[in-house]
Amino acid sequence: MRKTALWLLGVVLTLALVAAGLVVWSVRRAFPTHAGELALTGLSAPVTVFRDAHGIPQIYARTAADLFRAQGYVHAQDRFWEMDFRRHVTAGRLAELFGATQVDTDAFLRTLGWRRVAEQELPLLSAETRGYLEAYAAGVNAWIEATGGSTTHGPKSLEYGVLSLQNSSYAVEPWTPVDTLAWLKAMAWDLRGNMEAEIARGVLFAHGLTRSEVGQLYPPYPYTRNQPIVTRVPAGPPPPSGSVPAGVRWNDVAPALAALSDSVDALPQLLGDGGPGIGSNSWVLSGNLTTTGKPLLANDPHLSPSMPGIWYQMGLHCECEFNVAGFTFSGVPGVVIGHTDRIGWGFTNLDPDVTDLYLERIDRGDLYLSGIAWLRMTVREEVIKVAGGEPITIKVRSTRHGPILSDRSVDMLTLAANPAVNPSGVPLPKADPTPLVSPSLDPAAPGVPDVALASPYAIALRWTALDPGRTADALFALNRATDWPSFRAAAAQFEVPAQNLVYADVDGNIGYQSPGRIPVRGKGDGTWPAPGWDSDYDWKQFIPFAELPSVFNPEEGYVVTANQAVVGEQYRHLLTRDWSYGYRSQRIVEMIEERTGQGKIGTEDVRQMQFDNRNGFAPTLVPALTAVSIEDPDVAKARDLLNGWDFQQPAADPAPASAAAAFYNATWRHLLLRTFDELPEKRRPDGGDRWFEVMRPLLAQPTSPWWDDRGTAAVEQRDDLLLAAMTDAVAELRSRLGDDPTAWRWGDLHTLLLRNATFGASGIAPIEWLFNRGPAGTSGGDAIVNATGWTARDGYEVDAVPSMRMILDLADLDESRWIQFTGNSGHAFHPNYDDQFDIWRTGGNLPMRWDRATIESEATNALTLRP
C-alpha cells in the first residue's frame, strides 16, 4: 500500500507539473516578438522598432503609410484582445463573444448606433486620413494572419484560450477602419457630459423634492472662490434659464428615467462611467515661471481603472510630416496626447452639455408628436447573434431628436397612463397614421376630435456624437501641427468629445483652446429632460468655433484646466451648468502661485504637484467636527487625529496624516449617508465635489431640515449628525482596522484592484487570478489633484484614477517624463503587464525619451519589420 500511495503521489505530481507546464506554455506562447526580424507585407522599406525596458516602442519608418502600418502591427502584438473586445462593444456584438447574458447590453448599444454612425463618417474623411486608417488596419491584419488567422487557437492571447472554454467556435475577423472610428464614439460616450445629472434631476423632482431642494443638491459653480479656465471673455446676453419644463407629469416619467439610468450603468466602462470621478488635470506654464526658461506642460486624465490600462505609450517617427510621441489608444493610429518636435498638447474633459433627453409623446406604435404634427419614427431592425443560442431581432426606433432609448427596457415601455399634457394646455388630437399632419390645435376650429390622454412617453437621445463628423481628420492634423495657428486649425476639426486643449511650443508660447460641437438651444439649458413635442426646446445651431473660449500667452503666465468652469457667467453662450466645482483646479493654481512666489518651477516641482493629496473641503468641515461636544472617549480619541492635520491623504506615510485621513473620510461618508437619507437609494451622495458645495451652506444652517434623520421621532440638528457620523466612523474603523486610531491607515481603506476589463469580474477565482492584480493601498481621493476617486454610497475602493501622468519639457523634449497606470503590454504575466503600477502608485514617473541617440542607447530590444 505504501508503494502504491507513493506511485499515485508521483503520478499526481507529474500531472500537476505537466499541467503547470501547459499553463506556462499557453501563457508565454502569446508573448510577442520584440527583437530580431519579422515580415510585414505591404511595407515600402524596412521599419525599426526600438523598445525600452518597459516595452515602450519607438517606431522609425520611411513613409507615413509604413509608419501607421507598423503601428497597427505593434498595437496588435501587445493589445489585440483589448482591440477585439472594444470593437465588439462599439458594434453591440458582445453576445457573439460571451453569450446570452450580453444581449441587453448589445441591444442598448445597437440603439445608440455607434458603429452605424462610424460607417457614415468614413466617406466624409479626407482621402489622406482614410489612407492612414487603411494602412493601420493592414498592419493589424498582418499580425492576425501571422498568429493563425481567424482561429483563436493560435498564439494570440491567453484571453482567447479562456474564451474557448465557453465559445469554441469564435472566429477573429479582419480589422477595418470603421472599427477605429467606432472606438472614437465610445470615447465620446464615456466623456458625454451631464446626462446622468439630467436624469437625476427628473427622478428627484418626481420623488417629491421641490425645485428649490433639487437646486440645493445641484448648486451653482462657486465663481468667487474657484476661478474659471479663461478669465477674460467678451460679455453677451445671458443664455437660457434652467426652469423645469411645463407640461410634464414627472411622477410618470420617473420610472423611465430610473430604468434608463440602470441601463447606462450596465454598459461596459471603456474609459469611465461618465460620473464625477471622470475628469482630468492639465496645466501649462510659460518660460517666465520655469527653471528652464521654456514652457512646462502637465496632463493626467482621470478615467476608470482597468487592466490593462487604457493608454499605450509610443513614439512615431518617419521621414515625412509625422514625428510625434505620446499616449495612444490601441485600435487608433496616431498619438492622442503628447508632442511633436515643435509643440506639445494635453486634454481634459471640457464636459459641455452635448446630450439632451427628449420626452416624446407617442401613439399607435411608431408615431410621435412634433408640434402640431404626428410624424412617423424611423424604424430599423437589428439582428443580435448569440454564442450558443439563436439570433435575436430587435426594433430600433428614432425620432427627429435621436434614438428611443426607452425601447430597451420593459419598465420604460409601459409607463403610466395619462402622462402628457401639451404645454399650451390645449388637448392634443389623436394621431392619424394616414395624413402625417394633424388638424389645427385651435380649440375653436371645427373637426378637432376629443383625445384620450393615454399615450405613453418615450425617451429619445439627442447627442452630438450621433451626427457624423470628421474628428479622425483632427487627430492626424494635431499630430502634424507645428505652431499655434496649425494647432488651432486641427482643434477646429475636433468635434466630439469636446475637450479642453492646452498648448505649448518650443518657441516659448502657451495657450488654451476649447474645441467641439456644442449646441445652442432655443429654450431651456439642458439640465432637465425636455418635452419633445415643443420645438422651442430643439437645438438651433452649434457654437461657431471662432466664438469658443481661447487664450494665447495669458498675462498670468499659466493656464490651468481641471474640469472647472471654462468661462465666467458673462460668456454669451451656454456650455453647461454642470461643471466640476473647481477644487482641483484651484489647488493647482494655489500651488503654482506658492512656488512662483518662492522661485521658478522645475519638472520635479510639477511631479510633486501632480501627486498632491490635499483634501480641499477638509479645512471647511474639520472646524465643525472639532467644535462638537463628545462624551465617548473612543470617539474623542479618534477626533484628536484631526488636530494639526495638514489635510493631506497619503496611503500610509506619514502615519499621522494617513490616520487622520482614514477617520476624516469615514466620517465624511457616514455624514453624507445620514444627512441625505431622504433621497432614493441610487441617488445617495457619491461624495464628489458637488457634495462639498451642497454641504458648505448647510454647515452654516444648524437647523436645516436636511439634518433631520427621517428614521427617528426626534428632530435632529447639525451637531447631532456630526457626532453620529464620527461615532459611525469609529465603529467601522475599529471593526476593520483595529482599536488603535493611530494605527489606522487611509491606504487600508482606499484600495485599488487592477481588474481585467473582460474576465476580471468573472466570479471564477482562478480566472480572476490570471488577469487581475492587487489590491493595493492608494493615496489621494475624490476631488483631489491626485484624483483616485471613490463613491461614498459604495465604500472607499478606488473607481477612478489618473490613468497616466505626463510632463513635457519644451526646453529639452528628451527630459520630459511620463507614466501610465499599469503597463504597455496586454498579455497577463508579461514583464510589462503591470511594471509601471507601483511607480505610478507612489507618484513616480519615467523618462519620456525623444532623441534617437538616447532611444537607441537605452533600448533593450530592437525589431526590424521587413517588406
N, C-alpha and C positions, 0 to 999 in steps of 0.2 A: 504493500500500500504506500509505503514511503517513496519507493522508486516511481510508482505511478503518479503520486502527487507532484514529485519533482519534475517528472516528464510533462505533466499538464501545465505546471507553472512555467516551464521552459517554452511550451507551445504558446501560452498566453503572452509571455514577454516577447516572443518572436513576432507574433501577430501584432502586438502593440507597436513594436519598433517598425514593422513594415507599414502599419497604418500611419505612424508618425512620419515615416519617410515619404509616404504618398502625399500627406498633407503638405510637408515642406516642399516636395517637388511641384505639387499643384499650385502652391503659392509662388514659388520662385520662377517657374517657367513663364509667368506672365510679366516678369520684370523686363523692361525694355533694354535694348542695346544702346549704350551711351558712348561707346568707344569703337574705333575701327572704321569699317566702311559698310554702307548699305546702298542698295539700288533704289532710286526713286524715279519712276517713269515720268517723263514729261519735262524734266529739268533741261535748261539750255546750257548749263555749266555746273560744275561741282559746287556744293554748298557745304560750308563748315559750321558745325555746331559745337561750341565750347560750353562745358558745364562746370560750375564750381562745386565745392564740397556739399552744398545744399541743393544740388540738382537744378540750379537756375541756368537756363540755356541762353546763350548769346549767339544768334544766327547771322552768318555773313554770306550774302548771295550777290550775284551779279545784277539781276533784274528784279523788278517788283513782283512779277509773276512767279519767279523762282522763290523769292522770299516768302510769299504767302503760301505757296505750295509746301514749302518746308515747314512753315509754322503749323499748317494743318496736320502734317505728319507728326511733328513733335508733340503738339497738343494731344493727338490720338495716342501716341506712345504712353503718355503719363496719365491721361484723364478720359479715355474713351468711354468707359462705363458711365461716368458722370455726364458726358455729352449725350449718350444714347438715352439715358434716363430723362434728361431735360427735354429732349425733343419729343419724347412720349408724353411728358407733362404738357408741353405747349400745344401739342396736337390733340389733347384729350384722348390718349391711347394707352393709359396706364393699365387698363383691364387686359390688354394684349400681353402685358408683362406679368401681372400679378393676379389676374382672375377677377371674379365677380365682385369682390369687396371694393373694387375701384370704379364700378360702373357709375355711381352717383357723382364721384369726382369728375369722371370723364364727361358726364352729361352737363355738368356746370361749365366745364372748360369749353366744350363744344358750343354751348350757348354764348359764351363770351366771344368765341370765334377768333382766337389769336392767330391760328395758322391761316385761316381764310384771309385775314387782313394782310398777313405777311405775303401770301400769294399775290394779292393785289398790289403790294408795294414793289415787288421785284421789277416789273417793267417800268416803273416810274424812276428808278435809279439810273444814274449815268452809266453809259456803256463801260466806262473805266471801272466804276465800282462793281458792276456785275462781273467784270473780268477778274477782279481780285477775289470776289466771293467764289467764283468757279475754280480759280486756282487753289484756293484754300480747300474747297470740297474735294478736289482731285488729290490733294495731299492726304486728307483723311481717308479717302477711299483706297489709296495705295497702301496705307497701313492696314486697312481692313483685309485687303487681299493677301497681304504678307502674313497675316495671322489666321489664315484659314477661310477667308471669305465670309460667307453668311453664317457659317457654323459657329456655335458658341463653345464647341469642344476644343477649339484651338487655344493658343496661348494669349488670350485677350485680357482676361481679368478674373480674379478669384470670384467676383460677384456673379459672373456667368455660370460658374460651377455651382454656386448656391442656387441660382435661379433654375438651373436644370433639374434640381430635385423636385420642383413643383411644376415646371413648364419646360419639358424636354424638347418641345417642338419649336421653340422660339428661334427665329432666324434674323440675323442682323441685316439691315437694309443699307444701301449706299447713302452717304451724306449728300445733302443738297443745299444750295444757297438759301432756300426757304427755311431750312432747319435753323440757320443762323439768324435770319430775320425774325422768326417766331420767338427766339430767345430774347430778343430786344423787347418784345411785347411782355414777356414775363417780367423782365426787369422793370418796365413801366408799371406793371400791376403792383409789384411789391413796393413801389415808391409812389403810389397813386394819390396820396393826399388825405383828405378829411372824410372819406366815405364812411368810416366807422363812427366818427363823431356825428355825421348827418343821421345815420341810423339811430344812434343812441339818443339824440335829442327827441326824435319822434317817439321812441319807446318810453322814455322818461315822462314825456308830456302825457302820453296815453296812460301811464302808470298812475297818474294823479298829481304829479308835480305841477305847480303853476309855471307860467312863462318866466316869472321872476326867479323861481327856485332853479329852473333849468339854467337860467343865465348865471346864477351863482356858481353852478357846477362847471360852467364854461366861461370863466371870467375873461375880460379883455386883456390884451397884451399890456404889460407894465412899462410903457414907454419912458416914464420918468425915472425908472431905475435901470432898465436894461436897454441899451441903445440898439437901434436897427443897424443893418449892414451899411446901407447908404444913408448918410445923414442929411444930404442936401439934394433935393429933387424939386422940380417945378411944381407949384401948387395948382390945384384944379378943383372943380366941383366935387362934392362928396359922392362916392359910389352908392349903389342901392343899399337900403337898410335890410336888416335880417328879421323882419316881423314874421310871425307864424302865418303861413298861407291860410286864407279863409276857404271855407267850403270843404274841409276835410274832416271826417269823423275819425279822430286819431285812435279811439278805442278799437275800431275795426281794422285799422292799418297795423296796429302794434304786432299782432301775430305774424304778419307777413314780414315786417322788419326784423323781428327776432329770429325767424326762420332763415331769412337772408343772411343775417349775421352768423348764424351757425354754419351755413353753407360756406361762407367765406373763410371762417376759421378752420374748416376741414380741408381746405386746399393745401397742397404741398407748399412749404416755405422754401423757395429757391433763394431769395435774398433776405426776406423778412416777412413779418406778418402785417405790415402796414400800420403797426401800433406805435406807441410813443417811444419805444426804445430804438426805433429805426430812424436814424439821423446821421449826423457826421460832424466832424470838426475840420475846418481848414483856416489857415491864416497865411498871410504873406507880408513880409517886412521889407521895406526899402533899404538900400545900402547905407543910408544915413543912420540907420539904427543897428547895423550888424558889424561884427568884428572883421568881416571880410571886405566890407565896402560895396558888396553886391547883394541882391535880394536873397532871402531865405524863404522857402515855401514849404508849409507843413500841411499834411492831409491825413485824416484817418476816418474812413466811412464806417458807420455803425450799422451792422446787419445781424441777422440771426446766426448763431454759431452752427457750423456743420462740419462734417468730416467726410472728405477733405474740405479745406477752406474754400471759400468762393473764388479767391484770386489765384492767378498763376503768374509768377514773375518771369520776365523775359526781356531780352533785347533784340531788336530787329534792325539790321544794318545791310544796306546794299549800295551798289554803285549806281544809285538812282536818287529819287527825291525822298526816299524814306531812310531816316536814321533816327531811331526812336527807342526808348527803353521805358519800362514801367510795368504796370499791372494789367493783365489781360484776363478775359473770360475764355475758358475752354469752350470751343464751338464758335468763337467770333474772331475773325482776323483783325490784326492791328493791336494798338495799345489803347486802353480806356483811360487810364490815369498815368501820367509820367512826364517825360520831357524829350524834346528833340535836341539837336546841337545848339539851338538858338533860344528856345522858350521852354517853360515848364508850366503845368497846369494841375489843378485839383478840382474835385467835385464835392459838393454837399447837396443834400436834397433841398431844393427850393420849397417844396411842399405846397405848391399852389393848389387851389381848388379846381381840379380839372375833371372831377366826376360829379354828376348830379343824378339823383334818383327821381324819376318822374312817376307819379301815381296816375295810371291810365284807367279810365273808365271803359270797360269792355262789355259787349253784348253780342249774343248769337255767335259765340265762339271766337271768330277771328276778326271782329270789327272793334274799333276803338274810336272814342270821341276826340275830335280835334277842332276846337272852337265850336262851330255850328255844323260841322261835317262829320259823318261817320265814314271812316276810312278803313280799307282792308289792311290787315297786317301783312307783312312779308313773311312767308312761311317756307321753311325748307325741312327736309328730313336728314337726319344723321344716323349712320349705322355704326354702332359700337361693337367691335369684335371682342370676344371674351375668351381668354385662355381657359380651356377645359369646359366651355359652355357654348350655348347658342348665341348668335348675334342678337343685339337689342337695338331696335329702331326708336328714336325719339324725334319729336317735332320741336323745332326751334322757331319761335315767333319773334318778330321785331316790329316796333312802331317807328315813326319818324325820329324818335329820340334814341332808339337803340334796342338791343335785345331785351326780351322779357325774362328777367331773372327769376321772377316768381313762379314760372312754369316748372322749376326744378325741385319744388317741394310740395308735398300733398297739403301741408299746413298753409302754404301760400296760395294754393289753387282754390281752396274752399274757405274764403273769408266770410265774415258775417254779412247777412243781407242788409239792404238799405244803407250802404256805406257812403254814398256820394251825394252831394248837393252842388249844383252849379254855383260858382261864386256870385253870379248875378242874382241868385235867388229864384230864377225862373225855372219851372220844371223842364226837364230835358225830354226830347222826343224819343220814342222807340226807334231803334236802329232799323233802317230799311236796307236790306242787302242788295237791292237792285240799283236804285239811284244812290250814289255814294255821298250825295249832299242832302241833308235833312231839310224839312220845311223850316220856315223862318221861326226864330225863337221869340218873336214879338208876341206877347200873350194876347194882343188884340187881333192878331192875324187869324183868319179862318183856317180850319183844317189842321190845327196843331193837336195831335192826339194826346190823351192822358198818358202818363207814364207811370209804370210801377217801378219804384226806385229799388230794384233788387239786383242791379248789375254789380258784379264784384269789381274790386280794384285789381289791377295788375301793376307790377313794379318794373319799369324799364330803366336801363342804364345809359346815360349819355356820358361818353368818355373820349377824351381827345385821342387816345391811342387806338381807337377803333376807326379812325379816319386814316386811310393810307397816307403815308408820308415818306420823307427822304432822310431819316435820321442816319441811316448807314452811310450816305454821302458825307454827312458831317464828321463821322468818325475818321474817315481817311483824310478829309481836309484838315482836321485837327492834327493828325499825325504828320502833316506836311507843313504846318504853319511855321513861319519864321519871324513874325513880328505882331504887334498889336492889331494892325488892320487885317492881316490874314487870319489871325486868331478870331477876331470878331466875325469875319466872313464865314468861318467854319461854325461858330456858335449860332449864327443866323439860320443855319440848316438843321440845328439840333432841336427837334420838335418835341419828342417825348422820350423819357420823362424829363420834365422841366427841372433844371439843376442850377445851383449857384456855381459859377465858374470863377476861380481865382487864377491869376496870371502873373508870371514874372519872366523877364528875359535877361540875357547876358549883357545887354546894354544898360541895365540898371532900372528898367521900368517895371512897375507893378500895376495891377488893375483888377477889376471885377466886372463880370457881365452876367445878367440874367437872360438866359435863352428860354425857348419853349413856346408851345402853343397854349395860350391861356385865354379862356373865354371871357367875353363881355356879355353880361346878362341884361335882359330888358327889365326884369323885376326880380326882387329877391337877391340874396347874397350867397346862395348855395349852402347855407347852414342847415336848412330843413328840406325834406323831400317836397317836391313841387307838384302842383296839380297839372298834369299833362294836358288837360283839356283847355287850359288858359295859355294862349300863345304868348302872353306878356312875359311868361317865365322862360321862354326859349332863349337860346344863345343867339346873339345878333351878329357877332364877328369875333375875331381874335385880336388881342392887343398887338399892334404893329411892333415889330422888332425894334424899330428906332425909338419907341417910347418905353421900352423895358428898362429897368434901372441898370445903370452902368457908371463906373468911375475909373479914371485913369490917373495914376500918380496923385493920390489924395494928399491933402495937406498934413494929415496925421502921420503919414509915412507907413501906414499899415492898413490892411483890410482883414476883418475877422468875420467868418461865416460859421454858424453852428446851429442852423435851422431856426434862428430867431427871426423876428420881423425883418423883411428886406428893406422896407421904407417906412417912414412915419405916416401918420394919418392924413397928411396934406396931399399925398400922392393921388392923382386923379383916377387911377384905375384900381379896381379891387383884385388883389392877388389871392388872398384868403383872409379869413378871420381866425383860423385855427393854426396859429404858429406854435412851435415850441416856445417856451416862455423866457428864454434868454439867460438862463442860469449858467450854462456852459460858456456861451459867448461872452458874457460879462466877466466871468472869471478869467478867460483868456485875455480880454482887454486889460483887466487889472494886473495880470502877471506881466504883460508887455510893458505897461507903464511903470510898474515897480522896477523892472530890470533896466529899462532905459533911463530911469531916474538915477540908477547906480552906475551905468556904463553902457557898453554895447552888448548885443545879444549874439551868441555863437550857436553852433549846431548842438552842443551839449545842453545849452540852456533850453533850446526847443525840445530836445528829447525829454528833459525833466518836465517841461510844461505839458507835453502830451501824456505823461504818466501822473499828472496831478490828480490827487484823490480827495480834494476838499469838498465837503458837502455844503452846498450853497444855502440850504434852508436851515441847517442846524443852528447858526447864530440867532435865528428868529425863534425857534422852538425851544432851545435849551433854557433860556431865561425863564420861560413859562413853566418848564418842568422843575427847575431848581427852586421856584417860588412856592411850590405846593407843599403843604404840611404833610409829613409822613410819620406814622406811628410804627409801622412794621420795620424792625431793624434790618431785615434782609433786603427789603426794597430800598431803604435808606442807604445801605452799604453799596448797592448796585448804582444808585443815583450818584454817589460820590465819584464814580468813574468819570462823570461829566465835568468835574471841577478841573479847570486848567486844560481841558481837551482842546486841541488845535483844529478840530473838525475834519482832520484827515482820516481816511478809511483804508489803512493798509490791511493786507490779508493776515499778517502775523506780526511783523516788526515795524516800528517799535511797539512793544507789547501794550503799554498803557493806551495808546491811540487805538489799537485794534480791539481791545476790550471795551473801550468806550463806544466804538463804532458798532460793535455787536449789540450792546444794550440799547443804544440810540435807535438803531434800525428796527430792532424788535419792538421797541416802544412805539415808533412811528407806524409800523404795520398794525399793531393792535389798536392804536388810536384811530386810524382810518376805519378799521372794521367796526369798531364800536360806534363811532360818530355817525357813520352813514349806513346804519343798519336798516333804514327805511328804503334803501334802493334795492331793485331786483338783484338777485344774486350775481348774475353775469354783468351787472353794471356797477358792482362794488369797485372801490378805488384800486387802481393799479399802482399808485404811489409815485408816478412821474411828476414832472414839474408843474403840470396843470393843477395837481392837488396841493402843491406848495402855495399857489395863488388862491386856491379855494380856502385853505386853512388860515392863511395870513390874516384876512379880516376877521375870521371867526375868533381868533385868539384875543382880539380886542373887543369881542362881544360875549362876555361870560354867560349871558342868559339866552343866547340864540337858541331857537327851537332845534337846530341841528344837534345840539349837545344832548338832548333828551334821549335816553335809552328807551325805545318803544317796548322793550320786553319787560319793563318793570312798572310798578304802580307809582313809584316816585318820579319826580321831575328833576332829572339830573342837570347840572350846570358844568361849565368848562372844567373846573378843578376836579370835579368828581370823575370825569372821564380821563383827565390826565393821570390821576392817581390810579384809576383802574387799568389804564394802558400800561403803566410802569409795573403794576402788580402782575398783569398777564405776562409781560415780557420776562420778569424774573422767574416766574413759574416755568415758562417754556425753556429759558436758557439753563436753568438748574437741571431740568429734565434731560436736556440734550447735551449740555457741555460741562455739567458738574456744579457743585455748590460754591466754589470759589470764584467770585466775579472777576478777580484779577487774572484768572487763567482762561477766561473766555476769549475767543479769537473770532474776528469777523470772517476770516477765511474758512473757519469750520462751519459756518452757516452759508456763506456766499460761495458756493462751489460751482464748478463748470465741468460738465460732461461733454466730451467731444463725441457727439453721436452721429453715426453714419446716416446720410440722408435717406437711404433706402432700407437697409437691413438693420439699422441701429436700434429700432424700436420693434423688432420682430416678436419679442416676447420669448424667444428661444435663446437661453443664456449662452450656449456655445457659439451661436452665430453672432450674437451681440459682442461676445469676447473677441471674435475675429476682427471686427471692424471698428469698435468703439475704443476710445482711450479716456483715461481719467476715472473719476472726477478729481479735480484739484482746486484748492482754495485760491480765491481771486480777490485782488484789491478792487477799489473803486465802487461804483454803484450807479443808480439811475440819476440822470441829470447832472452828472459829474463829468469833468473833462475826460478822465479815464472811464468811459461810459460802458461799464459792464452792467447792463440793465437787469432788473428783476421785477416781478409782478407781485405786489403786496397781497392780493387775494389768493395767490397760489403758494407763496413761500419765498425763500431767499435765493433759489437757484438762478444762475445766470441764464438769461434768454436773449440777450443782445450784447454784441461785443464790438470793439474797434477791430474790424475784420482785417485791417492792415494799418501800418503806420509808415509814412514816407516823409523824409526831409530832403528837399532839393537845395543844393548849394550852387547858386548860379555863378559864383566866382570860380568854382572848380567842380564840375559835374562828377568827376571821379571820386570826390569826397562826400557825395550825397549818401543818405542812409535809407534803409528800408527793412521791413519785417512783415511777414504775414502771420495769420492766426495759427496755422498748423504746419504745412509743408507743401512743397511743389508737387510731390507725387500723389497720385490717387490710388496707388497699389498698397494694400494693407501689408505691413511688415517690411516694406521697403525702407531703407535708411532715411529717405526724405519724406516719409509719410507724416511724421509729426515732429521732425527735428527742430522746427522753429518755435514750437509751442512754449517751452519753458523760457526761452529768450523773450518771446512776446509777453508772457505772463508776468515776468519780473521787470518789464519796462525797457528791455534792451533792444538792440537792432543790429543790422548787418551792413557792411559796405555795399553801396549800390554802384558797382563799377561801370565805367563808361569808356575809358581809353582802351584801345585794343591791346596795347602792350601790357597793361595791367591785367586785363581779362585773360590773355594767354598765359601770363606768368602764374596766375592763381588758379587756372583751370585744373581740375582733377581728371577730366575726360575730354577727349576730342573725337567727334564723329564726323565723317565725311559722307555726305549723301551724293551719289553719283548718278548721272543720267542713265 
